[in-house]
């Protein structure tokens, strides 16, 4: 299992939900934040910030080392274009990596994770093993089979349990 897929928590992240106000488009939100805000279900990163589109005019913002206080900094940058809600304590973000990452994730989601259908940068709000998640694929040429999953903190242990059981069933001959 360890050679095929790993699960690593990304602790200490700052997370926030951004919801554009009525009549405000993704381009305006992106310009205020200094990166192109995705309009499709995908992830974009730049300037120490990641935006994962979770619906029309909605994004999950992720930062490794955010300025404090995190939500107020985002609100200030957005200048009234969007509402910001701090989600830092609400989610655990897991990184799933290795040659078996796609096969493992595919066993939990009801969407096609083939690279043609879910290329690097793609994102989805979906369920894995009946748990609501935000899933995205990283654009890392050194680790092409790398996904991240945001799971509500109260379900983090259930997600880890699903991962461990499912990872044990991976057959190296079929990956």
Secondary structure, 3 states (H helix, E strand, C coil): CCCCCEEEECCCCEEEEEEECCCCCHHHHHHHHCCCCCCCCEEEEECCEEEEEEECCEEEEEECCCCCCHHHHHHHHHCCCEEEEECCCCEEEEEEECCCHHHHHHCCCCCCCCCCCCCCCEEEEEEECCEEEEEEECCCCCCCCEEEEEEEHHHHHHHHHHHHHHHHCCCHHHC
